[in-house]
């Protein structure tokens, strides 16, 4: 009986990607597992067939040979087991162990077999520090000292965790793998070694200062350079300044997240600044000069055109925020807010009334609006 096409066995198209092949294999492995198919005597054989197909197609070199020559590429014992590259008549529980690694490796050590957990566990954790700065500090940049509570290498054992700095020894239970396997019927279950907690090594005489951890809790003072132009959400990474690794392992990183406080005068949008400036009704009507603040602490004079209305904007070029890591400087926009006078005296009211009587042709927007309203009403009557 001729062999089925490996792609058909996994239910994927010819030339499928590695990810598609893996997904197809996972689906078939779950579907064909004998424990779920007690009424199907062929389930075990079909499961082995899927495992064999996966062993070939997951390997780029074997896959290339299969795509070119088909099953003939592995005849004559090349794949072992009498022409069955996946192990042929090999141990079924061993085959399912591979399935277990593929399906659950991410939950039990990222799929790295053979003690990879020891290296992952040795690295220290990354730390996060939230820093609040003012808009002025974000404009100019600054150097700031922060106190970070973290784990640092123990000086008594030089980070090894062993008394006197002695080297740890391989765990006798897992032979340095960090994991142990137990056979349960068709399953081969892999667990973290209970003796070394997945480290792969044990310490016979733990350091008294750090209890064998190789690190101690301590607050560290760090000098941090905040570049000009930072904004809320900017992340600064300090490599190796995070938590110390276990037993001399590499340290994690420190991430500083910036939050820029709101300002009383300026609003920021990217590299541009906006400032609302109130002006009197008379100044807006007659025009004139006003003095406005800038983020660098300076002053700029701005000319208000006669007849300016609320909401009018004027641009001050290069008076905004610097772009992070270079790239120019933004602009500052002045937005006028024409202020209506309040608490008028009797004399002021008389003058405004007189002015109103003389202003029939000085309010073009009002004249246009009410003319449109009159046309609207006339149209409704018609």
Secondary structure, 3 states (H helix, E strand, C coil): CCCCCHHHHHCCCCCCCHHHHHHHHHHHHHHHCHHHCCCCCCHHHHHHHHHHHHHHHCCHHHHHHHHHHHHHHHCCCCCCCCCCCCCCCCCHHHHHHHHHHHHHHHHCCCCCCCCCHHHHHHCCCCEEEEEEECHHHHHHCEEEEEEEEEEEECCCCCCCCEHHHCCCEECCCCCCCCEEEEEECCEEEEEECCCCCCCCEECCCECCCCCCCCEEEEEEEEEEEECCCCCCCCEEEECCCCCCCHHHCCCCCEEEEEEECCCCCCEEECCEEEEEEEEEHHHHHHCEEEEEECCCCCEEEEEECCCCCCCCEEEECCCCCECCCCCCECCEEEEEEEECCCCCCHHHHHHHHHHHHCCCCCCHHHHHHHHHHHHHHHHHHC
